[in-house]
Amino acid sequence: MANPISRLLATVGEINLAIGAPMRISTVGM
C-alpha cells in the first residue's frame, strides 16, 4: 500500500502544476 501522505503530496503537486502554469502565464500577460 502506498504512503497516503506521499500520494496526497503528489496529487497536490499535480493540481498545483495544472493551476499554477496558466496562472503564471496570465500574470505575465497582464
Secondary structure, DSSP 8 states (H G I E B T S, - for coil): ---HHHHHHHHHHHHHHHHHHHHHHHHHH-
